[in-house]
């Protein structure tokens, strides 16, 4: 009788383990079938394409599982991904996710030894890349003899970065994308939009008053080459001279 009872207990234990394994397998199968990703939305990305972001986020085991990714990337820092501070994955439905990319706040870039060196609002070089990011202006006219990642650009007048940040914010505000911003003697500012140069002068107090007019002026100058002279500004007077380049 004792042997029988031990045998019965053994079979009960085996049955419990079997049921437990079956439950775990069933749960995993349910999670796989229910949370397998079919649709992905990406927002906030500038430097990387949607396909590149998807490839980064959905790499590795369970990379196609929305539940797993939502936990893995919940406000996760992205130290190993250049140009990105944080990426967040939210579940819109079991098979649909949204990847929100929070890129590093870049004020501009300088070209140094055939490499694009991107810097933040304080002038610190935060990334280098062989790829130019659309929407971030090239800054020229700054004088320096070396560039070190993680350190500020060694320019004489550090206040220039405040002006660069102000210009970048204004360009974003009015949905403008300058190819280049040129500083002459750290005060005279000229922005380049294709073959059109916009001379803003050294009057930083009225920068927004001038830049807010560009969405109205630039379409009329498309295909032309020359300088829009906006060095001086008078309130209530939105007339500026366009000087074509000599042919």
Backbone bond lengths (Angstrom), bond angles and torsions (degrees), N, CA, C in turn:
res aa  C-N    CA-C-N  psi(-1)  N-CA   C-N-CA  omega(-1)  CA-C   N-CA-C  phi
1 X - - - 1.472 - - 1.531 111.27 -
2 X 1.310 116.27 -37.59 1.466 120.48 -178.76 1.523 110.31 -65.22
3 X 1.330 114.99 -40.95 1.477 119.03 178.72 1.519 110.49 -64.25
4 X 1.312 115.49 -40.66 1.477 120.32 179.60 1.509 111.04 -61.37
5 X 1.323 114.20 -44.70 1.461 117.57 -179.14 1.527 111.18 -64.28
6 X 1.335 115.78 -42.44 1.470 118.15 177.98 1.520 110.76 -62.24
7 X 1.335 115.22 -39.48 1.454 119.09 177.36 1.512 112.07 -63.40
8 X 1.318 116.64 -39.68 1.468 121.46 178.49 1.524 110.80 -64.65
9 X 1.344 114.78 -42.92 1.465 118.60 178.36 1.528 110.38 -62.98
10 X 1.329 115.82 -38.65 1.464 119.35 179.71 1.522 110.91 -63.22
11 X 1.324 116.97 -44.25 1.460 120.45 178.87 1.530 111.93 -64.83
12 X 1.319 115.92 -35.22 1.481 119.46 177.02 1.514 110.50 -64.15
13 X 1.355 114.62 -43.06 1.458 118.63 179.15 1.525 110.77 -63.58
14 X 1.351 115.57 -42.63 1.464 119.84 178.50 1.524 110.82 -61.83
15 X 1.346 115.73 -40.74 1.456 120.35 179.70 1.526 111.30 -64.33
16 X 1.346 115.26 -41.58 1.474 119.96 179.20 1.524 110.17 -62.77
17 X 1.351 115.89 -44.95 1.468 119.90 178.73 1.523 110.42 -62.01
18 X 1.328 116.46 -43.81 1.469 121.10 179.89 1.527 111.14 -60.96
19 X 1.345 115.55 -45.58 1.475 119.83 178.97 1.521 110.17 -63.51
20 X 1.343 115.33 -41.29 1.460 119.08 179.15 1.518 111.81 -61.31
21 X 1.345 116.34 -45.62 1.466 120.61 178.42 1.524 110.50 -62.07
22 X 1.349 115.09 -41.93 1.469 119.30 179.78 1.522 111.01 -62.54
23 X 1.352 116.43 -40.25 1.466 120.35 178.66 1.525 110.80 -64.71
24 X 1.345 115.21 -45.49 1.470 119.20 179.61 1.531 109.89 -61.39
25 X 1.318 116.75 -45.61 1.460 121.07 178.70 1.527 110.86 -61.04
26 X 1.342 115.22 -40.69 1.464 119.44 179.43 1.515 112.09 -64.73
27 X 1.348 115.66 -41.82 1.470 119.98 178.73 1.524 110.34 -64.27
28 X 1.348 116.56 -45.18 1.464 120.33 179.62 1.517 111.20 -62.59
29 X 1.326 116.62 -40.51 1.463 120.97 178.19 1.525 110.81 -64.14
30 X 1.350 115.34 -40.85 1.470 120.14 178.81 1.531 110.17 -63.57
31 X 1.340 115.62 -46.02 1.465 119.72 -179.53 1.523 111.11 -62.36
32 X 1.341 115.22 -40.44 1.462 118.83 179.97 1.523 111.37 -66.05
33 X 1.317 115.92 -46.73 1.465 119.91 -177.06 1.533 111.49 -69.09
34 X 1.324 116.05 -38.44 1.466 120.31 -174.14 1.521 112.43 -80.97
35 X 1.334 117.11 -38.25 1.464 120.76 -171.79 1.531 113.27 -107.38
36 X 1.313 117.99 18.93 1.457 120.20 173.15 1.529 108.96 -72.08
37 X 1.311 116.01 127.07 1.468 121.24 -172.64 1.527 111.14 -76.11
38 X 1.332 114.81 131.43 1.458 121.29 176.35 1.533 111.57 -117.57
39 X 1.339 116.08 -28.66 1.466 120.11 -177.55 1.519 109.78 -130.67
40 X 1.333 116.27 134.37 1.463 121.51 -179.45 1.529 109.48 -130.70
41 X 1.331 116.28 129.05 1.462 121.89 172.96 1.526 108.11 -110.10
42 X 1.332 116.20 140.46 1.462 121.51 179.51 1.518 108.85 -125.85
43 X 1.333 116.90 133.07 1.461 120.10 177.01 1.533 109.41 -140.45
44 X 1.337 114.79 155.19 1.453 120.65 177.12 1.511 114.54 89.53
45 X 1.338 117.71 -2.42 1.466 120.85 -176.88 1.529 111.27 -88.94
46 X 1.323 116.43 133.88 1.456 122.38 174.47 1.523 110.68 -120.40
47 X 1.327 115.22 -51.57 1.466 119.37 -175.48 1.525 111.66 -72.15
48 X 1.328 116.55 -37.38 1.461 120.93 -177.07 1.524 110.67 -104.79
49 X 1.346 115.58 147.60 1.455 120.05 175.81 1.529 109.53 -76.77
50 X 1.325 116.82 167.22 1.464 120.53 177.89 1.525 111.12 -59.59
51 X 1.333 116.74 -42.25 1.464 119.79 -179.48 1.527 111.44 -63.88
52 X 1.331 116.85 -37.26 1.468 120.08 178.55 1.518 111.22 -66.19
53 X 1.342 116.92 -41.74 1.469 120.94 178.54 1.527 109.80 -63.71
54 X 1.327 116.82 -44.24 1.469 120.25 178.88 1.526 110.73 -60.36
55 X 1.323 116.21 -42.19 1.457 120.79 -179.23 1.523 111.33 -63.60
56 X 1.341 117.16 -38.94 1.463 121.50 179.77 1.524 111.01 -68.03
57 X 1.335 116.10 -48.79 1.461 121.20 -174.04 1.524 111.94 -71.96
58 X 1.328 117.32 -40.23 1.459 121.00 -171.82 1.523 113.22 -95.13
59 X 1.316 116.33 20.54 1.451 120.76 179.30 1.530 110.91 -81.87
60 X 1.316 116.94 151.34 1.456 121.77 173.56 1.517 114.22 87.65
61 X 1.350 116.28 -178.69 1.474 121.03 179.43 1.525 111.82 -59.41
62 X 1.318 116.49 141.06 1.468 123.84 -179.83 1.533 112.01 61.04
63 X 1.327 116.13 20.71 1.459 119.51 179.80 1.514 113.68 -67.91
64 X 1.329 117.16 -12.86 1.466 120.71 178.60 1.526 111.94 -105.27
65 X 1.353 116.55 14.40 1.461 121.03 -178.51 1.528 110.00 -107.16
66 X 1.316 116.15 117.93 1.465 120.76 -174.50 1.528 112.29 -64.84
67 X 1.321 117.31 -37.81 1.462 120.87 -178.61 1.528 110.48 -65.46
68 X 1.326 115.91 -44.27 1.466 120.53 179.84 1.523 110.96 -63.23
69 X 1.345 116.88 -45.41 1.462 120.69 -177.46 1.522 112.15 -66.81
70 X 1.337 117.31 -34.16 1.466 119.90 -179.94 1.520 111.29 -64.52
71 X 1.338 116.94 -34.00 1.464 120.36 175.80 1.528 111.36 -77.47
72 X 1.312 116.28 -40.74 1.466 121.15 -176.32 1.521 111.92 -64.72
73 X 1.340 116.46 -38.42 1.460 120.07 -174.02 1.519 113.15 -110.65
74 X 1.312 118.42 24.34 1.458 120.14 178.59 1.525 109.51 -70.77
75 X 1.354 116.03 100.17 1.464 122.26 -178.93 1.528 111.62 51.47
76 X 1.315 114.64 40.00 1.454 119.55 -177.83 1.521 111.08 -80.27
77 X 1.323 116.71 133.67 1.449 120.42 172.28 1.520 109.39 -65.90
78 X 1.308 116.05 152.54 1.469 119.82 -175.39 1.522 109.43 -125.69
79 X 1.332 116.02 59.97 1.453 120.18 -177.41 1.527 111.85 -62.99
80 X 1.334 116.31 -28.65 1.460 120.43 -176.55 1.523 113.05 -88.37
81 X 1.339 117.29 2.63 1.467 120.68 -179.37 1.528 108.59 -118.33
82 X 1.322 118.25 108.51 1.468 120.50 -179.85 1.524 112.17 -55.76
83 X 1.311 116.35 144.34 1.464 125.40 176.17 1.532 113.58 74.99
84 X 1.332 118.39 -4.79 1.464 120.47 -176.63 1.528 110.19 -116.45
85 X 1.334 115.96 130.83 1.465 121.22 175.28 1.523 110.69 -87.79
86 X 1.333 115.80 -54.00 1.465 121.36 -175.16 1.526 109.17 -142.27
87 X 1.336 115.68 145.06 1.460 120.65 169.71 1.517 108.46 -126.76
88 X 1.321 115.64 137.32 1.464 121.29 -178.36 1.526 109.04 -125.35
89 X 1.322 115.91 134.38 1.471 121.20 177.83 1.524 108.59 -113.54
90 X 1.310 116.43 121.19 1.468 121.00 177.71 1.525 109.58 -117.56
91 X 1.337 115.89 145.36 1.461 122.16 -179.07 1.526 109.15 -91.48
92 X 1.312 117.11 117.95 1.460 121.60 176.30 1.524 110.48 -86.92
93 X 1.312 115.55 -34.75 1.466 123.80 172.03 1.519 104.56 -156.50
94 X 1.337 119.25 166.36 1.472 119.61 -175.38 1.521 115.00 -50.67
95 X 1.349 118.04 -33.13 1.462 119.75 -178.22 1.527 113.13 -108.44
96 X 1.338 116.77 13.60 1.466 120.74 -177.60 1.532 110.05 -134.07
97 X 1.319 116.51 129.68 1.460 120.73 178.59 1.530 110.61 -126.55
98 X 1.322 114.48 159.97 1.463 120.91 172.63 1.519 108.12 -123.37
99 X 1.326 115.86 125.03 1.460 121.45 177.50 1.518 107.78 -100.22
100 X 1.326 116.28 117.80 1.461 121.21 178.36 1.522 108.41 -104.71
101 X 1.326 115.19 122.13 1.463 121.52 -176.81 1.529 108.85 -104.07
102 X 1.311 115.77 127.23 1.462 121.55 174.61 1.526 107.15 -109.89
103 X 1.331 115.14 99.72 1.455 118.84 -176.90 1.531 110.92 -82.16
104 X 1.313 115.56 160.19 1.454 120.57 178.87 1.525 109.48 -63.48
105 X 1.334 115.85 142.52 1.462 120.78 -179.41 1.527 108.83 -75.21
106 X 1.325 116.08 104.83 1.459 121.64 -177.61 1.516 109.95 -105.71
107 X 1.317 116.13 131.37 1.463 120.04 179.98 1.523 111.25 -88.89
108 X 1.331 117.01 -31.16 1.450 120.57 -178.54 1.512 110.24 177.09
109 X 1.335 114.98 -172.73 1.456 118.93 177.03 1.526 109.78 -144.74
110 X 1.317 115.34 154.84 1.455 121.45 172.23 1.524 107.09 -118.79
111 X 1.302 115.93 152.23 1.458 120.42 177.69 1.518 107.98 -97.76
112 X 1.327 115.64 123.84 1.461 121.05 -177.01 1.523 108.74 -137.87
113 X 1.333 116.83 117.64 1.461 122.66 179.58 1.531 111.42 52.36
114 X 1.338 115.37 49.81 1.471 122.94 177.40 1.528 113.40 63.12
115 X 1.332 117.04 21.01 1.468 121.44 177.80 1.517 109.08 -126.36
116 X 1.334 116.36 141.54 1.452 121.21 176.80 1.526 108.44 -86.87
117 X 1.334 115.68 118.94 1.459 121.83 -179.25 1.532 108.32 -106.42
118 X 1.321 116.99 110.94 1.456 122.25 -175.56 1.525 110.46 -92.91
119 X 1.327 115.92 136.64 1.465 119.62 -178.76 1.521 110.72 -128.05
120 X 1.348 115.36 158.17 1.457 120.92 -177.76 1.524 110.77 -93.45
121 X 1.328 115.61 -169.49 1.464 121.42 -174.78 1.521 113.26 -64.13
122 X 1.327 116.87 -21.75 1.459 120.87 -179.63 1.519 112.47 -98.07
123 X 1.331 115.94 4.25 1.451 119.76 178.48 1.510 114.42 88.09
124 X 1.340 118.03 4.17 1.458 120.84 179.21 1.533 110.23 -77.86
125 X 1.317 116.03 131.99 1.457 121.29 178.16 1.526 108.11 -76.53
126 X 1.333 116.77 113.11 1.466 120.98 -173.39 1.523 113.52 -103.81
127 X 1.332 117.61 -21.95 1.455 120.48 179.30 1.525 109.67 -151.49
128 X 1.324 116.11 153.42 1.463 120.79 168.12 1.517 108.47 -129.07
129 X 1.309 115.87 148.33 1.461 119.42 -174.58 1.519 109.64 -159.18
130 X 1.322 115.14 153.48 1.459 120.55 173.72 1.521 110.74 -88.01
131 X 1.358 116.01 -2.24 1.465 121.72 -177.20 1.519 109.77 -110.25
132 X 1.320 115.97 133.62 1.462 120.73 177.34 1.521 109.53 -85.85
133 X 1.327 116.62 131.54 1.456 121.97 178.93 1.524 110.24 -90.17
134 X 1.315 116.33 122.42 1.462 121.44 179.53 1.527 109.26 -65.03
135 X 1.334 116.21 137.39 1.459 120.50 177.81 1.514 114.04 97.66
136 X 1.333 117.15 -10.17 1.464 121.20 177.08 1.525 107.58 -110.55
137 X 1.322 118.54 120.55 1.469 120.49 -173.00 1.528 113.72 -76.20
138 X 1.318 114.49 148.45 1.452 119.88 171.50 1.528 108.09 -80.28
139 X 1.324 116.48 135.35 1.457 121.41 179.19 1.518 108.34 -106.04
140 X 1.319 116.29 123.65 1.453 120.92 179.58 1.527 109.52 -123.13
141 X 1.316 115.45 165.17 1.460 120.80 -179.91 1.516 113.62 94.85
142 X 1.336 117.76 -12.07 1.462 121.38 178.42 1.531 108.75 -79.48
143 X 1.316 116.24 138.23 1.450 121.38 -178.26 1.527 110.43 -103.15
144 X 1.324 117.06 121.95 1.467 121.96 176.44 1.528 108.16 -156.72
145 X 1.330 116.12 155.51 1.460 119.81 -176.83 1.522 113.47 -113.46
146 X 1.321 117.35 -1.32 1.461 120.48 176.63 1.522 109.03 -160.87
147 X 1.319 115.95 160.80 1.465 122.18 177.79 1.528 107.54 -137.92
148 X 1.344 116.03 131.29 1.460 121.01 179.52 1.522 108.52 -126.03
149 X 1.336 116.32 125.82 1.456 121.22 178.92 1.523 109.98 -60.70
150 X 1.335 116.65 130.03 1.461 121.41 179.57 1.513 113.77 92.11
151 X 1.327 116.75 -4.94 1.461 121.06 179.08 1.530 109.67 -119.46
152 X 1.348 117.75 158.28 1.467 119.26 179.73 1.520 111.61 -70.14
153 X 1.325 114.90 151.13 1.458 118.83 174.11 1.531 108.46 -61.15
154 X 1.322 117.74 130.61 1.469 120.27 -175.39 1.530 112.79 -81.66
155 X 1.333 116.30 66.64 1.463 120.37 177.70 1.525 108.98 -97.86
156 X 1.308 115.13 157.48 1.463 120.20 -174.47 1.525 112.18 -66.95
157 X 1.332 116.10 -42.64 1.465 120.50 -176.15 1.526 109.36 -110.73
158 X 1.333 117.08 100.64 1.459 121.48 -177.91 1.535 112.78 -68.97
159 X 1.332 117.67 -16.56 1.467 120.73 -179.95 1.521 111.92 -66.58
160 X 1.331 116.81 -16.06 1.453 119.87 -179.24 1.532 110.96 -61.86
161 X 1.336 117.34 -28.00 1.468 119.79 -177.90 1.526 111.65 -69.06
162 X 1.319 117.36 -29.20 1.467 120.38 174.80 1.518 110.76 -63.60
163 X 1.337 116.05 -40.98 1.465 120.73 178.07 1.522 110.82 -67.70
164 X 1.342 116.98 -40.27 1.460 121.17 178.78 1.523 110.09 -61.27
165 X 1.333 116.77 -45.96 1.470 120.39 179.90 1.526 110.46 -61.99
166 X 1.319 116.70 -42.41 1.469 120.92 179.69 1.526 110.38 -61.11
167 X 1.321 116.29 -43.56 1.460 120.52 179.34 1.528 111.39 -64.62
168 X 1.329 116.35 -43.69 1.462 120.46 -179.73 1.519 111.29 -61.48
169 X 1.326 116.75 -43.07 1.468 120.45 178.83 1.524 111.11 -64.28
170 X 1.321 116.88 -39.67 1.464 120.02 -179.75 1.527 111.21 -68.20
171 X 1.316 116.35 -38.21 1.465 119.58 177.36 1.525 110.43 -62.47
172 X 1.327 116.28 -42.82 1.475 119.98 177.65 1.521 111.00 -65.65
173 X 1.320 116.46 -40.67 1.464 121.10 -177.73 1.518 111.57 -60.72
174 X 1.339 116.28 -39.74 1.462 120.09 -176.69 1.533 112.18 -102.83
175 X 1.361 115.24 19.43 1.466 122.10 172.89 1.527 111.34 55.07
176 X 1.331 115.25 47.70 1.456 122.03 178.87 1.522 109.48 -116.22
177 X 1.316 116.17 149.33 1.461 120.75 179.06 1.521 108.80 -130.80
178 X 1.319 116.01 102.98 1.464 120.75 179.41 1.526 109.30 -84.85
179 X 1.321 116.06 139.20 1.460 120.16 177.30 1.526 110.98 -74.06
180 X 1.304 114.91 -34.86 1.458 118.87 -174.37 1.528 109.75 -156.51
181 X 1.337 115.65 147.59 1.459 121.92 173.36 1.525 106.91 -124.18
182 X 1.320 115.34 121.97 1.459 120.62 -176.28 1.523 109.93 -107.72
183 X 1.324 115.35 130.33 1.457 121.63 176.43 1.528 108.99 -109.53
184 X 1.322 114.64 126.49 1.457 119.95 175.57 1.530 108.15 -110.55
185 X 1.322 115.48 118.30 1.466 121.65 -178.77 1.526 111.49 56.00
186 X 1.346 117.27 31.78 1.468 125.10 175.86 1.528 113.61 64.45
187 X 1.314 118.40 7.28 1.464 118.26 -177.05 1.523 112.14 -129.75
188 X 1.320 117.56 -48.64 1.449 120.54 179.46 1.537 109.34 -73.15
189 X 1.331 115.86 123.90 1.460 120.65 -175.38 1.527 110.33 -115.11
190 X 1.326 116.24 131.19 1.461 122.32 174.45 1.520 108.56 -130.20
191 X 1.322 116.95 130.12 1.462 121.93 177.07 1.521 109.53 -107.58
192 X 1.328 115.28 145.84 1.464 121.55 -177.67 1.524 109.74 -113.99
193 X 1.322 115.49 127.10 1.462 122.97 173.53 1.524 106.89 -123.95
194 X 1.322 116.21 91.12 1.455 119.19 -173.35 1.515 109.55 65.29
195 X 1.330 116.38 -126.12 1.470 121.18 179.79 1.518 112.77 -90.91
196 X 1.316 116.13 4.41 1.463 120.36 179.74 1.525 109.56 -100.47
197 X 1.335 114.72 124.53 1.467 121.10 175.64 1.528 108.42 -101.19
198 X 1.327 116.12 135.33 1.462 121.27 177.41 1.520 107.52 -114.00
199 X 1.324 115.70 107.21 1.461 121.50 -179.03 1.521 109.12 -85.85
200 X 1.336 116.46 110.49 1.463 121.56 -176.71 1.522 112.76 -95.02
201 X 1.317 117.20 -11.74 1.455 120.30 -179.71 1.523 112.12 73.36
202 X 1.324 115.27 -157.11 1.469 121.05 -177.31 1.525 112.64 -109.06
203 X 1.325 116.60 7.01 1.471 120.99 -178.30 1.531 109.62 -84.34
204 X 1.330 116.80 86.42 1.467 120.23 -178.41 1.516 112.58 -75.59
205 X 1.318 117.61 -15.90 1.471 120.56 -178.41 1.521 111.32 -66.23
206 X 1.337 116.96 -30.17 1.464 120.54 -176.28 1.524 112.72 -110.81
207 X 1.333 117.26 25.26 1.457 120.14 -178.16 1.523 112.18 -58.16
208 X 1.327 116.95 -47.39 1.465 118.81 -177.21 1.517 111.28 -65.73
209 X 1.330 117.34 -37.10 1.461 119.86 179.06 1.527 111.01 -60.31
210 X 1.329 115.92 -34.08 1.464 119.93 179.82 1.529 111.38 -79.22
211 X 1.339 115.89 -48.23 1.460 120.19 -173.95 1.527 111.84 -66.40
212 X 1.329 117.24 -32.20 1.461 119.14 -179.57 1.528 112.25 -65.88
213 X 1.340 116.60 -15.70 1.461 120.55 178.51 1.529 112.70 -87.53
214 X 1.324 116.81 -16.51 1.466 119.79 -174.43 1.529 114.14 -62.73
215 X 1.348 120.30 -38.29 1.473 117.93 177.23 1.523 113.06 -58.89
216 X 1.325 116.78 -22.12 1.461 120.73 177.39 1.527 111.33 -84.95
217 X 1.353 116.36 -36.70 1.463 120.56 -174.86 1.531 113.64 -83.67
218 X 1.322 117.38 -42.59 1.459 120.65 -170.12 1.529 114.74 -60.81
219 X 1.355 119.72 -39.65 1.476 118.02 178.46 1.525 113.18 -57.70
220 X 1.334 117.28 -33.68 1.462 120.71 179.81 1.527 111.79 -73.31
221 X 1.340 116.65 -17.57 1.465 120.59 -178.06 1.520 112.26 -101.04
222 X 1.326 117.23 2.77 1.458 121.14 -178.84 1.525 110.45 -59.87
223 X 1.328 116.12 132.44 1.456 121.44 -179.44 1.512 113.65 86.57
224 X 1.324 117.30 -5.24 1.465 121.07 179.90 1.523 109.88 -100.47
225 X 1.320 114.67 165.13 1.456 121.28 179.13 1.520 108.63 -132.27
226 X 1.322 115.53 123.24 1.463 118.92 -178.07 1.509 111.43 166.02
227 X 1.341 115.37 -164.23 1.464 121.67 -175.10 1.518 111.19 -123.71
228 X 1.328 115.57 125.36 1.459 121.29 172.52 1.519 106.79 -89.17
229 X 1.319 116.60 112.98 1.460 121.48 -172.51 1.530 110.61 -89.17
230 X 1.348 115.05 103.84 1.460 121.39 -177.40 1.534 110.90 -122.06
231 X 1.331 115.96 30.62 1.467 119.56 -177.36 1.532 112.15 -63.22
232 X 1.298 116.21 -36.59 1.469 119.65 -178.89 1.520 109.44 -111.84
233 X 1.320 114.68 148.86 1.464 120.02 -178.59 1.522 109.55 -137.66
234 X 1.314 115.07 130.96 1.458 121.19 174.87 1.518 108.32 -120.60
235 X 1.315 116.85 127.38 1.461 120.99 -178.90 1.521 110.16 -59.01
236 X 1.312 115.41 129.61 1.465 120.89 -179.78 1.513 113.14 88.79
237 X 1.346 117.31 -5.66 1.458 120.44 179.77 1.525 108.47 -119.83
238 X 1.329 117.00 105.84 1.464 122.14 -176.52 1.524 111.18 -104.95
239 X 1.321 117.07 30.90 1.461 121.14 -179.88 1.528 109.29 -101.36
240 X 1.340 115.27 123.70 1.450 120.89 179.08 1.519 108.36 -133.61
241 X 1.321 116.15 155.56 1.459 121.60 -175.48 1.532 110.65 -95.71
242 X 1.327 115.91 134.42 1.458 121.19 172.17 1.506 108.15 -105.09
243 X 1.354 115.04 121.68 1.459 121.19 -178.51 1.528 109.13 -106.97
244 X 1.326 118.25 108.16 1.472 120.52 -179.59 1.515 111.01 -64.50
245 X 1.337 115.89 149.81 1.456 120.27 174.40 1.517 109.19 -68.28
246 X 1.328 115.34 148.82 1.454 119.68 178.37 1.527 109.18 -66.26
247 X 1.309 116.58 132.71 1.463 121.13 -178.21 1.522 110.87 -84.46
